[in-house]
Amino acid sequence: MTREPTVRFTVSLPADLLRELDRRYVARGYASRSELVRDLIRAQLVQDRWQESGETVLGVLTLAYRHHQRGLARRLHAIQHARYLHTLCATHVHVDHDHCLEVVILRGPAAEIEALAVQLRGVRGVTFAELTRAGTGEAAAPPGDK
């Protein structure tokens, strides 16, 4: 893979916005403003491509739920099994006696992944659900589709 050359450009910012940028890059452990800005741009591009395209995407759905909610685990697993082509894997962690955390890695068309996340989020007993839009394009394509 050939690496593209780095291009320098100038950005004008109000002083208070620059101070906030500097505060964030230091607080997040970045070596420079450029590293933070690159990550911010990449994150926004992923968000935009999730919204605009029908291409294959990657997502990570984090679910927290009450372990003793009757039938909850069965319902969550049934939903995932019905969409097994989109569910790459799931990791289940017992947080304490009453609570579980599950991380589900998903791949497929953005609209279908969003719909699956909404369906899982809506199961009674789920106390937290967050879909992280993790990737698009070639990084998300199934093997052989590149």
MIDREN-526343 format. One line per 2 residues: number of its first residue (from 1); for each residue x, y, z of N, C-alpha, C. Coordinates in nm, 3 decimals. Example, Ala and Ser with C-alpha at 12.3 -4.5 7.8 and 13.67 -1.06 7.14 Angstrom:
<atoms>
1	1.319/-0.569/0.780/1.230/-0.450/0.780/1.320/-0.330/0.780  1.285/-0.225/0.708/1.367/-0.106/0.714/1.290/0.003/0.787;
</atoms>
This chain:
<atoms>
1	0.084/-0.117/0.000/0.000/0.000/0.000/0.089/0.124/0.000  0.069/0.210/-0.095/0.146/0.333/-0.107/0.086/0.438/-0.016;
3	0.171/0.501/0.063/0.123/0.606/0.153/0.119/0.739/0.078  0.007/0.807/0.092/-0.008/0.938/0.028/0.078/1.040/0.101;
5	0.128/1.140/0.027/0.207/1.244/0.094/0.119/1.328/0.186  0.178/1.378/0.292/0.108/1.466/0.384/0.105/1.606/0.325;
7	-0.011/1.668/0.331/-0.030/1.804/0.281/-0.054/1.896/0.400  0.016/2.003/0.406/-0.003/2.102/0.512/-0.099/2.210/0.462;
9	-0.187/2.255/0.552/-0.277/2.364/0.519/-0.300/2.447/0.645  -0.350/2.564/0.629/-0.370/2.657/0.739/-0.518/2.665/0.772;
11	-0.549/2.667/0.900/-0.686/2.683/0.946/-0.689/2.801/1.042  -0.783/2.890/1.025/-0.800/3.003/1.115/-0.911/2.970/1.214;
13	-0.880/2.990/1.343/-0.976/2.961/1.449/-0.982/3.078/1.547  -1.098/3.101/1.607/-1.103/3.197/1.717/-1.015/3.146/1.831;
15	-0.958/3.237/1.908/-0.864/3.201/2.014/-0.924/3.103/2.114  -1.050/3.121/2.153/-1.110/3.031/2.251/-1.128/2.890/2.196;
17	-1.156/2.877/2.067/-1.168/2.745/2.006/-1.031/2.677/1.998  -0.927/2.753/1.969/-0.792/2.697/1.966/-0.750/2.651/2.106;
19	-0.783/2.728/2.209/-0.752/2.687/2.347/-0.823/2.556/2.380  -0.949/2.543/2.338/-1.024/2.418/2.363/-0.960/2.302/2.287;
21	-0.919/2.324/2.163/-0.851/2.220/2.085/-0.722/2.177/2.156  -0.644/2.274/2.202/-0.520/2.242/2.273/-0.548/2.165/2.402;
23	-0.650/2.205/2.474/-0.686/2.135/2.597/-0.721/1.989/2.567  -0.796/1.968/2.461/-0.839/1.832/2.426/-0.724/1.745/2.379;
25	-0.636/1.798/2.298/-0.530/1.711/2.248/-0.435/1.672/2.360  -0.414/1.760/2.453/-0.329/1.726/2.568/-0.403/1.625/2.659;
27	-0.529/1.653/2.690/-0.607/1.566/2.780/-0.624/1.425/2.724  -0.632/1.413/2.593/-0.652/1.282/2.530/-0.522/1.212/2.495;
29	-0.410/1.276/2.527/-0.280/1.211/2.507/-0.225/1.217/2.366  -0.276/1.307/2.283/-0.223/1.321/2.148/-0.089/1.392/2.151;
31	-0.004/1.358/2.056/0.128/1.420/2.046/0.120/1.560/1.984  0.013/1.586/1.909/0.003/1.715/1.840/-0.142/1.747/1.808;
33	-0.165/1.872/1.774/-0.297/1.913/1.725/-0.334/1.835/1.600  -0.236/1.817/1.513/-0.262/1.749/1.385/-0.320/1.610/1.407;
35	-0.265/1.536/1.504/-0.316/1.401/1.532/-0.462/1.404/1.574  -0.495/1.497/1.662/-0.634/1.511/1.707/-0.724/1.551/1.591;
37	-0.684/1.648/1.513/-0.766/1.694/1.401/-0.787/1.581/1.300  -0.683/1.503/1.271/-0.698/1.389/1.179/-0.803/1.292/1.231;
39	-0.796/1.259/1.362/-0.894/1.167/1.420/-1.036/1.224/1.416  -1.049/1.353/1.444/-1.181/1.416/1.439/-1.239/1.411/1.298;
41	-1.155/1.437/1.199/-1.200/1.432/1.059/-1.239/1.290/1.021  -1.155/1.193/1.055/-1.187/1.052/1.024/-1.319/1.011/1.088;
43	-1.339/1.047/1.214/-1.463/1.011/1.284/-1.584/1.073/1.215  -1.572/1.197/1.172/-1.684/1.262/1.104/-1.711/1.197/0.969;
45	-1.606/1.159/0.898/-1.624/1.092/0.768/-1.695/0.959/0.785  -1.661/0.883/0.889/-1.731/0.757/0.915/-1.877/0.784/0.942;
47	-1.907/0.884/1.027/-2.046/0.919/1.056/-2.121/0.956/0.929  -2.061/1.039/0.845/-2.126/1.083/0.721/-2.150/0.965/0.628;
49	-2.053/0.876/0.614/-2.068/0.763/0.523/-2.174/0.666/0.574  -2.188/0.652/0.704/-2.295/0.569/0.760/-2.430/0.627/0.719;
51	-2.441/0.758/0.717/-2.568/0.824/0.686/-2.599/0.824/0.537  -2.495/0.830/0.454/-2.515/0.856/0.312/-2.511/0.734/0.222;
53	-2.461/0.622/0.270/-2.436/0.513/0.176/-2.507/0.385/0.217  -2.514/0.296/0.123/-2.567/0.164/0.148/-2.455/0.062/0.157;
55	-2.332/0.109/0.170/-2.218/0.017/0.173/-2.211/-0.060/0.304  -2.128/-0.161/0.306/-2.107/-0.241/0.425/-2.031/-0.159/0.528;
57	-2.080/-0.164/0.653/-2.019/-0.090/0.761/-1.994/-0.184/0.879  -1.912/-0.139/0.971/-1.886/-0.209/1.097/-1.941/-0.127/1.212;
59	-2.001/-0.195/1.307/-2.049/-0.127/1.427/-2.024/-0.212/1.549  -2.017/-0.146/1.663/-2.002/-0.215/1.790/-2.117/-0.169/1.879;
61	-2.201/-0.263/1.916/-2.315/-0.233/2.001/-2.284/-0.277/2.143  -2.289/-0.183/2.236/-2.267/-0.214/2.377/-2.403/-0.214/2.445;
63	-2.434/-0.323/2.513/-2.560/-0.338/2.584/-2.533/-0.368/2.731  -2.604/-0.303/2.819/-2.603/-0.337/2.961/-2.746/-0.375/2.996;
65	-2.760/-0.480/3.078/-2.894/-0.522/3.112/-2.898/-0.595/3.245  -3.020/-0.608/3.295/-3.043/-0.676/3.423/-3.045/-0.827/3.397;
67	-2.958/-0.896/3.461/-2.942/-1.040/3.441/-3.068/-1.119/3.475  -3.141/-1.077/3.578/-3.255/-1.155/3.625/-3.388/-1.119/3.559;
69	-3.384/-1.031/3.458/-3.507/-0.997/3.385/-3.553/-1.122/3.310  -3.671/-1.169/3.338/-3.722/-1.294/3.281/-3.719/-1.293/3.129;
71	-3.649/-1.389/3.071/-3.645/-1.409/2.926/-3.561/-1.310/2.848  -3.495/-1.217/2.916/-3.421/-1.112/2.847/-3.306/-1.167/2.763;
73	-3.221/-1.249/2.822/-3.107/-1.303/2.748/-3.156/-1.384/2.628  -3.262/-1.460/2.646/-3.318/-1.540/2.536/-3.365/-1.449/2.423;
75	-3.433/-1.338/2.456/-3.481/-1.246/2.353/-3.364/-1.179/2.280  -3.264/-1.135/2.355/-3.147/-1.073/2.291/-3.079/-1.170/2.195;
77	-3.062/-1.293/2.239/-2.995/-1.392/2.154/-3.080/-1.430/2.034  -3.212/-1.437/2.052/-3.301/-1.469/1.939/-3.292/-1.361/1.831;
79	-3.288/-1.236/1.873/-3.276/-1.125/1.776/-3.143/-1.136/1.702  -3.034/-1.163/1.775/-2.903/-1.175/1.711/-2.899/-1.296/1.617;
81	-2.959/-1.407/1.657/-2.958/-1.525/1.571/-3.039/-1.502/1.443  -3.146/-1.424/1.454/-3.227/-1.394/1.335/-3.148/-1.309/1.235;
83	-3.049/-1.237/1.285/-2.966/-1.153/1.199/-2.821/-1.202/1.202  -2.804/-1.332/1.203/-2.670/-1.389/1.221/-2.571/-1.344/1.114;
85	-2.617/-1.306/0.996/-2.525/-1.258/0.894/-2.463/-1.124/0.932  -2.529/-1.051/1.019/-2.480/-0.920/1.062/-2.402/-0.927/1.193;
87	-2.427/-1.030/1.274/-2.361/-1.042/1.403/-2.234/-1.123/1.386  -2.119/-1.056/1.394/-1.992/-1.126/1.379/-1.955/-1.201/1.505;
89	-1.972/-1.137/1.620/-1.946/-1.203/1.747/-2.003/-1.119/1.860  -2.015/-1.182/1.976/-2.064/-1.112/2.095/-1.982/-1.159/2.214;
91	-1.952/-1.066/2.302/-1.882/-1.097/2.425/-1.972/-1.059/2.541  -1.989/-1.153/2.632/-2.079/-1.136/2.745/-1.996/-1.133/2.873;
93	-2.022/-1.033/2.957/-1.948/-1.018/3.083/-2.048/-1.003/3.197  -2.024/-1.077/3.305/-2.104/-1.063/3.426/-2.043/-0.951/3.509;
95	-2.112/-0.837/3.516/-2.060/-0.721/3.587/-2.070/-0.741/3.737  -2.185/-0.787/3.782/-2.207/-0.822/3.921/-2.321/-0.922/3.925;
97	-2.375/-0.948/4.042/-2.479/-1.050/4.056/-2.603/-1.020/3.972  -2.633/-0.892/3.952/-2.757/-0.854/3.886/-2.743/-0.797/3.746;
99	-2.620/-0.766/3.703/-2.603/-0.694/3.577/-2.504/-0.761/3.484  -2.533/-0.751/3.355/-2.445/-0.805/3.252/-2.414/-0.696/3.150;
101	-2.303/-0.714/3.083/-2.261/-0.625/2.975/-2.233/-0.714/2.855  -2.284/-0.674/2.741/-2.260/-0.749/2.619/-2.212/-0.653/2.512;
103	-2.110/-0.694/2.439/-2.057/-0.616/2.328/-2.077/-0.701/2.203  -2.147/-0.645/2.105/-2.182/-0.718/1.984/-2.117/-0.647/1.865;
105	-2.037/-0.720/1.789/-1.972/-0.662/1.671/-2.058/-0.696/1.550  -2.095/-0.594/1.475/-2.190/-0.606/1.365/-2.129/-0.561/1.234;
107	-2.174/-0.625/1.124/-2.131/-0.585/0.990/-2.248/-0.600/0.895  -2.266/-0.500/0.807/-2.373/-0.506/0.709/-2.407/-0.367/0.660;
109	-2.515/-0.355/0.582/-2.559/-0.223/0.536/-2.596/-0.136/0.656  -2.559/-0.009/0.651/-2.578/0.081/0.765/-2.721/0.080/0.817;
111	-2.818/0.087/0.728/-2.958/0.093/0.771/-2.998/-0.034/0.846  -2.948/-0.149/0.803/-2.980/-0.274/0.870/-2.913/-0.284/1.007;
113	-2.790/-0.236/1.017/-2.720/-0.236/1.145/-2.792/-0.142/1.243  -2.831/-0.025/1.195/-2.905/0.070/1.280/-3.036/0.007/1.328;
115	-3.107/-0.060/1.238/-3.234/-0.123/1.275/-3.213/-0.234/1.378  -3.109/-0.312/1.362/-3.078/-0.418/1.458/-3.046/-0.358/1.594;
117	-2.970/-0.250/1.597/-2.936/-0.183/1.723/-3.062/-0.131/1.791  -3.152/-0.071/1.715/-3.277/-0.020/1.771/-3.359/-0.135/1.829;
119	-3.365/-0.246/1.757/-3.441/-0.362/1.803/-3.384/-0.417/1.934  -3.252/-0.431/1.942/-3.190/-0.481/2.065/-3.205/-0.381/2.179;
121	-3.192/-0.253/2.148/-3.205/-0.147/2.249/-3.344/-0.147/2.310  -3.443/-0.184/2.232/-3.582/-0.178/2.277/-3.629/-0.294/2.361;
123	-3.546/-0.394/2.382/-3.587/-0.509/2.463/-3.598/-0.467/2.609  -3.711/-0.501/2.670/-3.734/-0.464/2.810/-3.626/-0.525/2.899;
125	-3.566/-0.441/2.984/-3.460/-0.485/3.074/-3.323/-0.435/3.032  -3.311/-0.390/2.906/-3.185/-0.330/2.862/-3.178/-0.191/2.925;
127	-3.071/-0.167/3.000/-3.058/-0.040/3.072/-2.967/0.060/3.002  -2.889/0.012/2.907/-2.799/0.099/2.831/-2.772/0.034/2.697;
129	-2.772/0.113/2.592/-2.738/0.062/2.459/-2.673/0.175/2.381  -2.558/0.148/2.324/-2.485/0.249/2.247/-2.424/0.183/2.125;
131	-2.456/0.235/2.008/-2.397/0.186/1.884/-2.283/0.277/1.845  -2.164/0.219/1.834/-2.047/0.293/1.787/-2.029/0.262/1.640;
133	-2.029/0.363/1.558/-2.008/0.346/1.414/-1.858/0.337/1.392  -1.811/0.215/1.369/-1.667/0.189/1.375/-1.595/0.192/1.242;
135	-1.659/0.168/1.133/-1.586/0.166/1.007/-1.678/0.156/0.887  -1.620/0.189/0.772/-1.692/0.182/0.646/-1.597/0.132/0.538;
137	-1.650/0.111/0.421/-1.567/0.081/0.304/-1.494/-0.052/0.312  -1.375/-0.054/0.260/-1.297/-0.178/0.249/-1.272/-0.242/0.385;
139	-1.253/-0.161/0.489/-1.228/-0.217/0.621/-1.346/-0.298/0.671  -1.466/-0.269/0.620/-1.586/-0.336/0.667/-1.634/-0.447/0.573;
141	-1.578/-0.454/0.455/-1.628/-0.549/0.355/-1.598/-0.693/0.396  -1.694/-0.783/0.372/-1.669/-0.924/0.400/-1.552/-0.976/0.315;
143	-1.482/-1.078/0.362/-1.372/-1.135/0.283/-1.420/-1.172/0.142  -1.340/-1.143/0.044/-1.373/-1.175/-0.094/-1.449/-1.066/-0.166;
145	-1.497/-0.965/-0.094/-1.574/-0.856/-0.156/-1.487/-0.737/-0.194  -1.357/-0.745/-0.173/-1.269/-0.631/-0.201/-1.219/-0.634/-0.342;
</atoms>
